[in-house]
């Protein structure tokens, strides 16, 4: 039965019922549907998690509204009208959509519903990567990807632009000089006219800061990336002027003022007094912030990568960076945004094994991600270092966008404290407890720190050792690596190596030497 007939039947039934009641009260029946009524969307069958379909499937759905004959239904993708009519019946390019269904009466009264729709690409569809997503009017653009050899045009903000060169892995085109600024869907169009959704591009011609959230430490250096930055004359944080250490068209390096831990506003101004805007997840915004922390949090990667079991995050250069700078006990932090209403979970991994313990599915250590979570942490171990030596770093999982990866180096942790007078005949030696902890949580790059107090007026020297061999290189007397200790020294340090871990697997930690008190041992 059509919706109009259903409503008519309802009117008849309702009118009859009211008429019976009104007879006993000597009143007339009253029921109207007029153009003065507010519209209503009656559906109870909207899917809770949104619509999900493949690129070769039509989106088909009936919206039930009242007053039906006096209401127009329109479907919007952002500000773009995607369809008009109560029954939608059309193909969409692959992509993630937040559709707004607006019901408007002839008198201009409105109501609406928001619904998510995910349209999945098919295997073998043309696709471009995350690079070159920021473009300016008049730019000559090169985008890299896969299966691009048949692409003849790109479509941005409804405008088709000729592709001037295409290979299987790249396309080139030039944006018209009169392109409007904004964030727009990008479609790739082949020689048959078939369109393939390829995410979003941001068009902006003025000077721009290409991120909107920063991290730093009080009086530390912060790099601000962007484009056309050569005319910048002022950067303020919390209203306080920062020292500009270096400036190019592509980046500004500033030194923060003395600040307490917290989150502060950032403002960047050029020589014309114009405040620059910032890029935030592909959208141009007016404001940016910096998180000032007592902990050094280093950004390793930043972008927007939708993580799914078939679309994991993997970058060779990131694995190389981690091998170079990461240490056991460091915190690897993944900044995330959940996108799937049914479930979302993820894991930092190497070759599909979790980066902490090396576990594999179903014991990989996947972490559930809620809509409230902004990040998930993984504390690195000696096993992490072994894994990274063999394979590339990955983020695997489902149902979330990966926005940023950071590394928080381990803080200093106390292993032992007391007072032990060290002499050649009275060395300090672990019973195996601390050694076991070092084998699990330390690794190449970790710093073993001995807190000392010199006691001998003639000479004092000491060394962290295993089996009377120095813990760094395994040298023995007279090339053990003993460190001279002055009366001013309060600590001496030993940076662990691969050799250190080999030694600790075969013996316990010692502190050998002469002429000082050992007060504390820490690892960082």
TAWOSUL-V278679 format. One record per backbone hydrogen bond with DSSP energy under -0.5 kcal/mol. NH is the residue of the N-H (numbers start at 1). CO is the residue of the C=O. If there is no record, write none. Layout:
nh = {NH	NH}
co = {CO	CO}
This chain:
nh = {6	7	8	9	10	11	12	13	14	15	16	17	18	19	20	21	22	23	24	24	25	26	26	27	37	40	42	42	43	50	51	53	55	57	59	60	61	63	63	64	65	66	70	71	72	74	75	76	77	78	78	80	82	82	83	85	88	88	90	95	97	97	99	99	100	101	101	102	102	103	103	104	104	105	106	108	111	113	115	117	118	119	119	120	120	125	127	129	133	135	135	138	139	141	141	143	145	146	148	151	152	153	154	155	156	157	159	161	163	164	164	165	167	171	172	173	174	175	179	182	184	184	186	187	188	189	190	191	193	196	198	201	202	203	203	204	204	208	209	210	210	214	216	219	220	222	224	225	226	227	229	232	233	234	236	237	238	240	242	243	245	245	246	248	252	253	254	254	255	256	256	259	262	264	266	267	269	270	271	273	276	277	278	279	280	280	283	285	288	289	290	291	292	292	293	293	297	298	298	300	300	301	303	305	306	307	307	308	308	311	313	315	319	320	321	322	323	324	325	326	329	330	331	332	332	333	333	334	335	335	336	337	339	340	345	346	347	349	350	351	353	354	355	358	363	367	369	376	378	380	380	382	385	386	387	388	389	390	390	391	394	395	396	398	399	400	401	402	403	403	404	405	406	407	408	409	409	413	415	416	418	420	422	422	423	423	426	428	430	436	437	438	439	440	441	442	445	446	448	448	449	449	450	451	451	452	452	453	455	456	461	462	463	465	466	467	469	470	471	474	479	483	485	492	494	496	496	501	502	503	504	505	506	507	510	511	512	514	515	516	517	518	519	519	520	521	522	523	524}
co = {2	3	4	5	6	7	8	9	10	11	12	13	14	15	16	17	18	19	20	21	21	22	23	22	34	66	40	64	64	47	116	118	120	54	90	58	88	61	86	62	63	40	67	68	104	102	83	100	80	76	98	77	75	80	75	73	61	86	59	119	95	117	97	115	76	99	113	74	100	101	111	72	102	109	70	105	103	101	99	97	51	95	117	53	118	122	146	144	130	133	202	176	136	139	173	171	169	127	168	148	189	189	161	187	159	185	156	154	152	162	172	172	170	143	165	141	162	139	176	203	182	201	199	155	196	153	194	150	190	188	186	184	133	182	201	135	202	227	277	208	225	289	291	257	217	254	252	223	250	208	249	229	269	269	267	240	265	237	235	255	243	253	253	251	224	246	222	252	243	220	254	257	292	290	288	236	234	274	231	270	268	207	285	209	278	283	280	278	266	212	264	214	262	290	216	291	295	296	407	298	405	405	403	402	304	305	400	306	311	308	395	393	315	316	317	318	319	320	321	322	380	327	408	330	378	331	406	376	333	404	374	401	399	399	398	367	396	394	353	392	350	359	348	354	360	346	344	334	332	330	378	440	381	382	383	384	385	386	387	387	349	313	347	345	307	307	337	305	335	401	335	301	333	298	331	296	407	523	521	521	519	518	420	516	421	426	423	511	509	432	433	434	435	436	437	438	496	443	446	494	447	522	492	449	520	450	490	517	515	515	514	483	512	510	469	508	466	475	464	470	476	462	460	450	448	446	494	497	498	499	500	501	503	503	465	428	463	461	422	422	453	420	451	517	451	416	449	413	447}
